[in-house]
């Protein structure tokens, strides 16, 4: 009897784990994102920017505080925006892990929403803030934290867009490994017209 229950539980678990991918392959529509669709936004921007091929200006703050600026003519947008995919909170394992609250906006033409990780949930994305204006502009800002006995990392990712097209983005962060100095870094990129 005990072996039969064990076998039934294993069969049920195997069946349950395999159902969603089969449904997606069968042509059924994918589940609608519960939160702001960061991945969809980034995929769309990468496609638009790859088509347009704009140059960018990158400003990097070095360890000693000096700022180095460079112009890059040809950008691989799928790689360039890769770090921002870390802010995606629509993974199946994170359904219900965030609470959405209306965030105060800077003016009357801007709407803002803040997604905060619920207490007791483990994920690197602490919060995701979305601001949108009625002119197809806005910003996305995410705070990501990793903290364990050997390593601490916090980074703030920010994207700004206007008329539905990416205008600038920024990455600021701090890293600390046990027995090593703290490393602070900052990079700002402006998409040139």
Order of alpha helices (4+ residues) and beta strands (2+ residues): alpha-alpha-beta-beta-alpha-beta-beta-beta-beta-beta-beta-beta
